[in-house]
Each structure stands twice: as C-alpha cells, then as structure tokens.
C-alpha cells in the first residue's frame, strides 16, 4: 500500500541505503532524473544524480547522526550529464537497532520557477530601460532642437563661407545625436503584422550572414517544418534576428576558434509560460555559436542600450532586438559560457491565456 502511494506521488522520491546505493525510485524521480529504476537499482547514487563532494559528506553525516536536512537552490548533475536546479530534503530512516538503514531524498525541481523569475526580471528590466531612455530622449532632443535652430539662424547672418562651415558642423552633429537618440528608442513604426513563415525570415538572415562572412562560418540549420505561421512584422523580425546572428558572427570572426559555426534551431513549445502568461503554442528560435562566450560582467545588462562587449560595438543591436520581440509579445533569453553562446527567441503563435 505504501509503495503504491509513493508511486503515485508527483514529488520525486529516491531511497538509498547507508552505503548510498540506490534502493528505490518512484516514477516521478525516473522522469525528473531521466533514468530507469530497473537499470540503476543497487548502483551508487551518482548514477542518478550528483552535486558535489560536500553533498556526499552531508548525506554520510545524515546517516551517522540521523538528522534530516534540506538543501535549497542546489544545482545537481543528472546521469545524462544535464544539470538541474532543485531543492531537496534528506530524511534518515532508522532501523530496529536505532541505526540509519536508509535515506529518503525528496527532490523539488526549481528550473521552471527560476526560468519564470528570470523572464519576469528581463521584462521588468526592459520596461525600466525603455522608460529611462524615453525620459533621457526627451531631455536631450529638446535642447538639441534649440542648438540646431540657433545654428541655422547664425549661418544666415554670416557672409563668410568659412564661418558657415562651422555652423554646418553644429547642425550635422545635432542631427547625428538626434538619430542616435531615435535608435535608442528602438523601432517606432507600428508593426505591420500579418501571417508569416518564420523559416522565410531565418533564411533571409542566413543569406545575409553568409554573404557577409564569405562562407568563413558554417551556418547549420535544424528546422522544425511543422511550425505553423505566426503573426508578425517580417521586416522587424528580420532585423531582430539579424542583430543577434550578426553579434554571433562578429564574436566568431574575432577569435581563432576553428571550425567556426552558428547553429539555428527552431522548435515549438506547448503550454509554455512567459512572465505571467501561459501560451498554448510558442515558437522557439535558438541561435547558438561556438565563440568565446559573453563576459560575465555584462550578462545581467546585456539587453540594456549602450552595453557592448566589443570596443567598436554600439550596444544597440540586442536592445533593439529585445524591443522588437517584446512588441511581438515574446522574449529573448541568453545563456553563455566559453565555446557556447545561446540566444533563445520565444514568440507566441496562438492567443495567450492567463496562467
């Protein structure tokens, strides 16, 4: 009866003996850890998951003392080498001689909550940066208009051509600053939304990057042809994906990595939550390069305007891309470490419903 109840729990349960050998996993643990209980019964706990040597010592200490403990925000490595964020609780089971015979480990995954929290943070940061830029733009453009107007009036009063050259510099630089502020504000046109094939957009971007790199970078396609049309502005989506892919291209061209490659993957996600909304169907576009990775010190501000990891970079490409995808009710996420940088563009395909 007890075994039947535990088998039907949604909480992942792992039981190990006092030698940390696996005695039991319920179906929820099999799914979470991506293992078959029949194959790993009697194996060391590391066959199912492993965190660190300190965690092993903590388990051995629980066996010795009989004291339970809980670990929060643990990053464990599963048997298939994939990592998982979770909380876990360890409870010693005492035998007849008052010695610990086994440990019950309850695993509570936190990946989904961490992802939703991260998405909420990205959305909040994006909104904050937009408001900040709008305020700055207003404060900058007003005096710029006055400077430009004054320079035009002064130029009409000068008969000396050399002096007019100076006023022309003022006018041109004022126009350049105004254009920079407009770019900081992102796309200002109302999106011309219509049904479109996302692979047509990606192929256009791939073609442009291929020409720019003169085939020095291998562009690998891994498409899901079953993705239905989504509603969007084709030109704006091309610009957003081009900004991200061009960043990957530039990072690769500045390194000695060989072979250089950018992989573009498309998939669908069902019943997927972004921020506070659940979407029945989402298009996921992954742009992955094997470059040096993004410096850790700029990861949290990656989508802010004027933030760039390159000396000659403007820091506007990713900010504009995030604004475009945000207009399409989507979001851009990034994960990066040496030899792997992955941008995931998530765009809803169907009408959203509240979570």
C-alpha positions as CSV (number, residue, x, y, z in Angstrom):
1,X,0.0,0.0,0.0
2,X,2.8,2.4,0.9
3,X,4.7,1.6,-2.2
4,X,1.5,2.2,-4.3
5,X,1.0,5.6,-2.6
6,X,4.6,6.7,-3.2
7,X,4.5,5.6,-6.8
8,X,1.6,8.0,-7.4
9,X,3.2,11.0,-5.8
10,X,4.2,13.9,-8.1
11,X,7.2,14.5,-5.8
12,X,10.4,12.8,-6.9
13,X,11.5,10.2,-4.3
14,X,14.8,8.4,-4.2
15,X,15.7,5.9,-1.4
16,X,19.4,4.9,-0.8
17,X,20.9,2.6,1.8
18,X,23.6,3.6,4.3
19,X,26.2,2.9,1.6
20,X,24.5,5.4,-0.7
21,X,23.3,2.6,-3.1
22,X,20.0,3.2,-4.8
23,X,17.2,1.0,-3.4
24,X,14.2,2.7,-4.9
25,X,12.9,5.5,-7.2
26,X,9.3,6.4,-7.8
27,X,8.1,7.2,-11.4
28,X,8.3,11.0,-10.7
29,X,12.0,10.5,-9.9
30,X,12.5,8.5,-13.0
31,X,11.1,11.3,-15.1
32,X,12.9,14.1,-13.3
33,X,16.3,12.3,-13.4
34,X,15.8,10.7,-16.8
35,X,16.8,7.2,-15.6
36,X,15.2,3.8,-15.5
37,X,14.9,2.4,-11.9
38,X,15.4,-1.2,-13.1
39,X,18.8,-0.3,-14.5
40,X,20.2,1.6,-11.6
41,X,18.9,-0.4,-8.6
42,X,21.9,-1.3,-6.5
43,X,24.1,1.4,-8.2
44,X,25.8,4.3,-6.5
45,X,23.7,7.4,-6.0
46,X,25.9,9.2,-8.6
47,X,24.2,7.0,-11.3
48,X,21.0,9.0,-10.7
49,X,22.4,12.4,-9.7
50,X,25.4,14.2,-8.2
51,X,26.0,17.6,-6.8
52,X,29.4,17.8,-5.2
53,X,31.7,16.0,-2.7
54,X,30.4,18.3,0.0
55,X,26.9,17.0,-0.6
56,X,28.1,13.4,-0.4
57,X,29.6,14.2,3.0
58,X,26.3,15.8,4.1
59,X,24.5,12.6,3.2
60,X,27.0,10.5,5.1
61,X,26.7,12.8,8.1
62,X,22.9,12.4,8.0
63,X,23.4,8.6,8.1
64,X,25.7,8.9,11.0
65,X,23.7,11.4,13.1
66,X,20.2,10.5,12.0
67,X,19.5,14.2,11.5
68,X,17.4,15.3,8.4
69,X,18.3,18.4,6.4
70,X,17.1,20.4,3.4
71,X,19.3,22.0,0.7
72,X,17.9,24.9,-1.3
73,X,18.8,26.0,-4.8
74,X,21.0,23.0,-5.4
75,X,22.5,22.5,-8.9
76,X,22.7,18.8,-9.4
77,X,24.1,16.9,-12.4
78,X,21.9,14.0,-13.6
79,X,23.2,10.7,-15.0
80,X,22.9,12.1,-18.6
81,X,25.3,15.0,-17.6
82,X,22.4,17.6,-17.8
83,X,22.1,19.9,-14.9
84,X,19.0,20.6,-12.9
85,X,18.2,23.3,-10.2
86,X,16.2,21.9,-7.3
87,X,15.5,21.9,-3.6
88,X,15.9,18.5,-1.9
89,X,15.1,17.2,1.6
90,X,17.0,14.2,3.1
91,X,15.3,12.2,5.8
92,X,17.1,9.3,7.6
93,X,15.0,6.1,8.2
94,X,16.0,4.4,11.4
95,X,16.2,0.6,11.8
96,X,15.4,-1.7,14.7
97,X,18.8,-1.1,16.3
98,X,18.3,2.7,16.1
99,X,20.9,3.0,13.3
100,X,20.2,4.7,10.0
101,X,19.2,2.0,7.5
102,X,18.4,4.3,4.6
103,X,17.8,7.8,3.4
104,X,14.8,9.2,1.7
105,X,15.6,12.1,-0.7
106,X,12.7,14.2,-1.9
107,X,13.6,16.3,-5.0
108,X,11.6,19.5,-5.8
109,X,12.7,21.0,-9.2
110,X,13.0,24.7,-9.4
111,X,14.1,25.2,-13.0
112,X,10.6,26.3,-14.1
113,X,10.3,28.8,-11.2
114,X,13.8,30.1,-11.8
115,X,13.1,30.5,-15.5
116,X,9.8,32.3,-14.9
117,X,11.6,34.6,-12.3
118,X,14.4,35.3,-14.8
119,X,11.8,36.1,-17.5
120,X,10.0,38.5,-15.2
121,X,13.3,40.2,-14.4
122,X,14.1,40.5,-18.1
123,X,10.7,42.0,-18.8
124,X,10.9,44.4,-15.8
125,X,14.4,45.5,-16.8
126,X,13.3,46.0,-20.4
127,X,10.4,48.2,-19.3
128,X,12.6,50.2,-16.9
129,X,15.3,50.8,-19.5
130,X,12.6,51.9,-22.0
131,X,11.2,54.4,-19.5
132,X,14.7,55.7,-18.7
133,X,15.6,56.1,-22.4
134,X,12.3,57.9,-23.1
135,X,13.0,60.3,-20.3
136,X,16.6,60.9,-21.5
137,X,15.5,61.2,-25.1
138,X,13.0,64.0,-24.2
139,X,15.6,65.9,-22.2
140,X,18.2,65.5,-24.9
141,X,16.1,66.3,-28.0
142,X,14.6,69.5,-26.7
143,X,18.0,71.4,-26.3
144,X,19.3,69.7,-29.5
145,X,16.4,71.3,-31.4
146,X,17.3,74.7,-29.9
147,X,21.0,74.3,-30.8
148,X,20.2,73.2,-34.3
149,X,17.8,76.1,-34.8
150,X,20.2,78.7,-33.4
151,X,23.0,77.4,-35.7
152,X,20.7,77.8,-38.7
153,X,19.9,81.4,-37.8
154,X,23.6,82.2,-37.2
155,X,24.6,80.7,-40.6
156,X,22.1,83.0,-42.3
157,X,23.8,86.0,-40.7
158,X,27.3,85.0,-41.9
159,X,28.6,86.0,-45.2
160,X,32.0,84.3,-44.6
161,X,31.9,80.8,-46.1
162,X,34.5,79.5,-43.6
163,X,32.2,80.6,-40.6
164,X,29.3,78.9,-42.3
165,X,31.3,75.6,-42.3
166,X,31.4,75.8,-38.5
167,X,27.7,76.2,-38.2
168,X,27.2,73.4,-40.6
169,X,29.2,71.1,-38.3
170,X,26.9,72.1,-35.4
171,X,23.8,71.3,-37.5
172,X,25.2,67.9,-38.7
173,X,26.4,66.8,-35.2
174,X,23.0,67.8,-33.8
175,X,21.3,65.7,-36.4
176,X,23.6,62.8,-35.6
177,X,22.8,63.0,-31.9
178,X,19.1,63.1,-32.7
179,X,19.4,60.0,-34.9
180,X,21.3,58.2,-32.1
181,X,18.5,59.0,-29.6
182,X,15.9,57.7,-32.1
183,X,17.9,54.5,-32.4
184,X,18.0,54.2,-28.6
185,X,14.2,54.4,-28.6
186,X,14.1,51.3,-30.8
187,X,11.6,50.7,-33.6
188,X,9.0,53.5,-33.7
189,X,6.8,52.2,-36.5
190,X,3.7,50.3,-35.7
191,X,4.3,46.6,-36.6
192,X,2.7,45.6,-39.9
193,X,1.6,42.3,-38.6
194,X,0.5,39.5,-41.0
195,X,0.8,35.7,-41.1
196,X,4.4,34.7,-42.0
197,X,6.6,31.7,-42.2
198,X,9.4,32.1,-39.6
199,X,11.7,30.0,-41.7
200,X,11.4,32.5,-44.5
201,X,12.6,35.2,-42.1
202,X,15.5,33.0,-40.8
203,X,16.6,32.0,-44.4
204,X,16.8,35.7,-45.3
205,X,19.0,36.3,-42.2
206,X,21.1,33.3,-43.0
207,X,21.6,34.5,-46.6
208,X,22.8,37.9,-45.4
209,X,25.2,36.5,-42.8
210,X,26.6,34.0,-45.4
211,X,27.4,36.9,-47.8
212,X,29.0,39.0,-45.0
213,X,31.2,36.2,-43.8
214,X,32.1,34.9,-47.3
215,X,31.3,31.4,-46.0
216,X,34.0,31.5,-43.3
217,X,31.4,30.5,-40.8
218,X,29.4,27.3,-41.1
219,X,25.7,28.0,-40.8
220,X,23.9,24.9,-39.6
221,X,20.1,24.6,-39.9
222,X,17.9,22.5,-37.7
223,X,14.3,23.4,-38.5
224,X,11.0,22.0,-37.4
225,X,8.9,22.2,-40.6
226,X,5.7,21.7,-38.7
227,X,5.8,25.1,-37.1
228,X,2.6,27.0,-38.3
229,X,2.6,30.6,-39.5
230,X,2.8,33.2,-36.8
231,X,1.5,36.8,-36.8
232,X,4.3,39.3,-37.0
233,X,6.1,42.1,-38.9
234,X,8.5,40.4,-41.3
235,X,11.0,43.2,-41.7
236,X,11.2,43.9,-38.0
237,X,11.7,40.2,-37.2
238,X,14.5,40.0,-39.8
239,X,16.2,43.0,-38.2
240,X,15.9,41.4,-34.7
241,X,17.3,38.0,-35.8
242,X,19.9,39.7,-37.9
243,X,21.2,41.7,-34.9
244,X,21.6,38.6,-32.8
245,X,23.1,36.5,-35.5
246,X,25.5,39.3,-36.6
247,X,26.7,39.6,-32.9
248,X,27.5,35.8,-33.0
249,X,29.3,36.3,-36.4
250,X,31.4,39.2,-35.1
251,X,32.3,37.3,-31.9
252,X,33.5,34.3,-34.0
253,X,35.4,36.4,-36.6
254,X,37.4,38.0,-33.7
255,X,38.6,34.6,-32.4
256,X,40.8,31.8,-33.5
257,X,38.1,29.2,-32.9
258,X,38.0,26.5,-35.6
259,X,35.7,25.4,-37.0
260,X,33.5,28.4,-36.6
261,X,29.8,27.6,-36.6
262,X,26.4,29.1,-35.9
263,X,23.5,26.7,-35.4
264,X,20.0,27.9,-35.9
265,X,17.3,25.7,-34.4
266,X,13.5,26.1,-34.5
267,X,11.1,24.2,-32.3
268,X,7.6,24.5,-30.8
269,X,6.8,24.6,-27.1
270,X,3.3,23.7,-25.8
271,X,1.6,25.2,-22.8
272,X,4.6,27.4,-22.2
273,X,4.6,30.2,-19.6
274,X,6.3,33.6,-20.3
275,X,6.1,36.0,-17.5
276,X,2.6,35.8,-16.1
277,X,1.0,34.5,-19.3
278,X,0.6,30.9,-20.5
279,X,0.7,30.3,-24.2
280,X,-0.8,27.3,-25.9
281,X,1.9,27.3,-28.6
282,X,5.2,29.1,-28.7
283,X,7.9,29.3,-31.5
284,X,11.4,28.9,-30.1
285,X,14.3,30.0,-32.3
286,X,17.8,29.2,-30.9
287,X,20.9,30.9,-32.3
288,X,24.0,29.1,-31.0
289,X,27.6,29.9,-31.7
290,X,30.8,28.2,-30.5
291,X,32.6,31.5,-29.9
292,X,34.4,32.7,-26.7
293,X,31.2,33.5,-24.8
294,X,29.8,36.7,-23.3
295,X,31.8,38.2,-20.4
296,X,30.0,37.5,-17.1
297,X,30.2,41.1,-16.0
298,X,27.8,42.3,-18.8
299,X,25.4,39.3,-18.8
300,X,22.8,41.0,-16.5
301,X,22.8,44.2,-18.5
302,X,23.1,42.5,-21.9
303,X,19.9,44.0,-23.3
304,X,20.4,47.5,-22.0
305,X,21.1,50.2,-24.6
306,X,24.8,51.2,-25.0
307,X,26.0,47.9,-23.3
308,X,28.5,46.1,-25.5
309,X,31.3,43.6,-25.0
310,X,33.2,44.9,-28.1
311,X,35.2,48.0,-28.2
312,X,33.7,49.2,-31.5
313,X,30.2,48.0,-30.6
314,X,27.3,50.4,-30.3
315,X,25.4,48.4,-27.7
316,X,22.1,48.9,-29.6
317,X,21.7,45.7,-31.5
318,X,20.4,43.5,-28.7
319,X,18.4,46.3,-27.1
320,X,16.6,46.8,-30.4
321,X,16.1,43.1,-30.9
322,X,14.5,42.7,-27.5
323,X,12.2,45.7,-28.2
324,X,11.1,44.1,-31.5
325,X,10.4,40.7,-29.9
326,X,8.7,42.4,-27.0
327,X,6.3,44.1,-29.5
328,X,5.5,40.5,-30.7
329,X,4.6,39.5,-27.1
330,X,7.8,37.5,-26.9
331,X,11.1,37.5,-25.1
332,X,14.8,36.8,-25.7
333,X,16.9,34.8,-23.3
334,X,20.6,34.2,-23.3
335,X,22.9,31.5,-21.8
336,X,26.6,31.8,-22.3
337,X,29.9,30.1,-21.3
338,X,33.2,29.5,-23.2
339,X,32.6,27.9,-26.6
340,X,28.8,28.2,-26.3
341,X,26.5,31.2,-26.5
342,X,22.8,30.5,-27.0
343,X,20.1,33.1,-27.6
344,X,16.6,31.8,-27.4
345,X,13.9,33.9,-29.1
346,X,10.4,32.9,-27.9
347,X,7.4,34.2,-29.8
348,X,3.8,33.1,-29.1
349,X,1.9,31.5,-32.1
350,X,-1.5,31.3,-30.6
351,X,-3.7,33.6,-28.4
352,X,-2.4,33.8,-24.8
353,X,-4.4,32.9,-21.8
354,X,-3.8,33.9,-18.2
355,X,-1.9,31.4,-16.0
